[in-house]
């Protein structure tokens, strides 16, 4: 895994709204150490598309989301939104971009101001950015509150603590939608909710996406959730991407050993991947001192010496929108550990 390279980016697609290239986020620990939270991460999102980023806790998903909106600014790399590099913007220039990029946070209740009414929370953005000071802003707030399934009269007087967790997430979605953004970053928006509430929130997001023409970056540790909402899916492990591409292709024929293990863990009696023979070994390495070469090699059943010394780069599988960063990926649905290795061994030896 631990893939690098930008071969999977759609550089010639004019519809690309957000492009992240070689993103690095590091945090100092003590005097000489640092946490390698995100390392050389690259992905893009086309207008009207939903990209799902999935991975286990601690892999850097939320850090990636916050780095995209420059909270905090990444250590290095490029974040292009409508061909503008956000990492080079400061002050008023960056502030003017904020309405177009909104975020839904993981904990809906703590992300809302407990001292304000729900109507004031939702309307705050338009009150700040409404330059004409006309009545259209209040009409917009009323429309959005109704669209997310809340009562406007209650929203005028009630505060967040008087609503359930699912309703608070609806408030968060309304707050993000009211400025008519071009992209919304959803950081585990349903992880704190009951399963029945999750379904309603996900369905509402899908309706809002179609109604308002939204582009979504959807982050979750739950592959079944990501599958239902995403057009493309990216799998992260220890701060790096290991597989990315069309959601249906990735779920049908996962090529990376880590993706296969995640899919096998989905608690579904009809899960076709539950019988794969891969076994996850070892402990999750520390992001302070990540493994050399492929970061997944310490837990991978297919790792060799090549994985120790050489970091894999993204390679396309066939002619499809399916990319994997692995020296020995699973190809063509072969579930056996001793399957034919791809690329062929002679190709590997010839490159050394």
N, C-alpha and C positions, 0 to 999 in steps of 0.2 A: 504494500500500500504506500503510504507516505509519498504520494505522487507529486511530481513537479512538472513544469512545462505548461505551455498555453496552446497546445495543438487543438484542444477541444473548444476553444473560443471561436465564435462565429463572427470573424472579423469583417467579412464582406456582407453581412446582413444589415441593411439600413434600418431595420426595425428594432435593433438593440437599444434598450432604454438605459440599462445599467450594466457596466462592465467593470469587474474587479480583477486586477492583474497583479500577481505576485505580492499579495497582501501579507504583511508581517506585523504581528502585535506581540510585544514582549513587555514584561513587567519586572522591575528590579526586585530582588529578594536579598536582603543583606547588602554587603559591600561588593561582592564579586559574582554573585549568582543572579540569574534571571529566569523567569518562567517563559518558556516558548509557547505561548498560548495559541498563536496562529502563525504558520510558516509557509510562505510562498503559495498562498491560496489564490486560485483564479477561477472565475465563473462569470457568466453573463445571463441577462434576463431580457427577453424580447418584450415589446409592448403588448399588453393583454395576456401575458403568460404568467403561470404560477410555477416558481421553482421551489421545490421542497428540499431543505437541508436536514439530513437525519444522521443521528449518531448517538452513542451512549453519553451519559452525563460526564462533563469534564472534557469533552473533545474540542471545545472552542466554538460551538454554534452561536451562543449568545454574544460572545466576544466579537465574532465576525459581524453580527447584526449591528452592534453598537459602533464598531469601527466604520461600517458603511456610512452611518449618519454622523461620523466624526465625534463620537462621544465615548471614549476619547479618540483623538486622532491616532491613526495607526503609526507604528514605528517606521514603516516604509511601505512602498507599493503605490498603486494607482487605483483610485475609485472614480470612474467616469460616469457621470449622470448627464444624459443628453450631450455627450461629447465635452463636458466640462469636468476637469479634474478637481474633485472636491478637496483633495489633500492640499491643494495650492490656494484654496480660498480662505479668507479670514474676515472677521468682523462683519460688516454690513453685507458684503458679497456672499458670505456663507449663510447669513441670516435670511437673505432673500430666497435661498433655495429651500429652506425649512418647510414651507407650506406644501411643497410638491412631494416631500418624502416624510411620511408619517409612520408612527410605530405603535403597535399594540403590545403591551408588556405582559410578562408571564403571570404576575400576581395582579388581578384586576382591582382588588380592593385597595392595596397599598399604593397603587399608581394614581388613585383619585384623591383630590383634596377633601378631607373629611369635614371641613368647615364651610364648604360651599354647597349650594343646592345643585342638583344634577343639571338643571337647565343652565346655570351659570358656568358649570364645568364644560358643558358641550359648547356653549356660546363664546367662551373666552377667546378662542382662536379667531373667530370672525370679528369679534369686537376689536381685536388688535389689528387685524389686517383689512378691515372694511374701510377703505379710504374715502368712500362717498358718504358714509354715515346715514344711509337710507334705511328704509324698513325691510329691504330684501334680506338682510342678514338674519333678522328674527324669523322671517318666513322660512329661510333655509334651515335654521336650527329646529323649528317645529317639524318640518318635513323629515329631517334625518331622525329625530327622536321617534316619530311615528314609524319610519321605515324599519327601525331596529326592534320594533314591537313593544315600545314603552308608552305609558300614558303621559301626555304632555302636562296635564293639570297636576299630576303627582310629581312630575319632574320639577315643577316650579317651586315646590315646598320641601320635598324630601331630600335627604342627604345620602351619600353612598352607603352608610352603615345600615340604612333602612331597607336595603335591597339585598337579594341573594347573590351568591357568587356569579351565577350565570347572568343575572341582570346587570351586575357590575361590569361584566365583560361586554355586554351589549352597550353600556354607557361608554366604555373605552373605544369600542368600534365606532360609535356615533361621533365621539370626539375626533377620531382620526378622519372620518369621512367628511366632516362638515367643511373642511377647507378644500374639498375637491382635489385631493392629491393625485399625482400620477403613479405613485408606487406606495404600497403599504408594507412595512416589515412586521410580520407577525411572529413574535418571540414566544413560542410555546403557549399560544392563546387559550388552549383548552386543557392543559395538563393538570390544572388545579380544580377541574370541574368533574362532576359525576358523569358517567358514560351517557346517560340519557340527555343531559344538558349539553355535553360535547356535540352530540349529533345535531341538536338544534342550532348551536353556534356555527358549526361547520356548514350546515345548509344555508344559514343566513349569510355567511361569508361568500358562498357560491352565488347566491342571489344578488348580493351587493356588487360582486365582481361583474356579473353580467349587466346589471342595471346601470352601473356607473363607469364601466369600461376600465376596471382597475387592473393593475399589475401587482402581483403579490410575491414576496419572499417569505415563505412559510417554514418556520423552524420547529422541529419536534424530535423527540426521542422515540416516538411511536410510529413504526413503519406503516401500520394499518391506517393510521390517520393521514399520514403523508400521501399514501397511495390514493386516497379518495379525493384529495383536493389538488394534486399537483399534475402539471403537464410534463415537467422534467424533474428528475430527482438527483440529488448529489449526496453521496455518503462520505461522512467525515470520521477520521480516527486520529486522535492525539494531535489536533491542529492542522491536519492535512486532508485533502480529498483523495479518495481511493477509487471512486467510480462515479460517473455522471452520464446522464443521457435521458432518452425518452422513458417516462415512468413505466409504461407497459412492458417495454423491452427489458428494463432493469429488473422488474419484479418477476417476469416470466423466465428469464435466463440470466441470473446474476453471475458475473464473471469473476468477481473478486472474492477470495475466501472469507473476508470479513463481512461482506454483504450477504453471502450465503448463510453465515452464522446468525446474523441478525434476522434474516427471513425465517430461518428454521426455528427461532425462538418465539415467533408469533403464536399465541395460544388459540389456534383455530383447528378444529378437527379435520377440516378440509385443506389444511396447509400442505401443499405439494412438496415443500422444501423441508418438512419436519424430519424426513428420513435420511437426510444427507449424512455422510460418514465423517465429516469434518468435526474435530473436537477443539474447543478453545482451551489453550493451555497457558499456564503462567499467570502472573499478575500484571495489571495495567502499569506500564512504565511511568516514571515521573516526568512531567513536562519540563522540569528543571534540567534533567539530564536525559533527553530522549535518545533512543537507540540510533546507531549509525545506519546508513543505507536505508532500507525500508523500515519504517517505524513499527510496522505490524509483525516483523519477523520473529520477535521474541515469543509470540503467541500463535504463530501460523504453522499449521501442519505440513505446509509445502515448502517451507523456507530452506534455502541452501546457502552455501558460502557466498554466492553471487548476491544474495539479498543483504548480506552483511556489509559488503563493500560498495555496492552500487545502488543508488536510489532510482527506482523505476520512474519512467516518464509516461505520460498519457499516450495510449495507442488506441486507434479506432478498431472496433470489431466489425469486420465486413465493411459494407457501405452504409450502415445504419447510424442513427444518432445514439451511439452507445460507445463510451470511452472508459478504459480501465487503466489504472496505474499499477501494474503487477508484472513481474518477470514470468510467472507461471500461472496465468489465469485459467479458469474453467471455461471451456468453449463448447458450444453445441449441446448443452444440457447434459454432459457426461458427469455423473454424480460420484464416480469412483476416484479414490485418492491416487491411484496409479494410472490415471488417464493419460492420454497423449498430451504432451506438453506443447503449449503454444506461446511464443513462436517456436518453430522446430529447433532442436538442439544444435543442428549444424549452423543455423543462423546465429544462435547465441555465441557459439565458439568462434564463428567468423568475425564477430564484432569485438572480441576480446583481444 
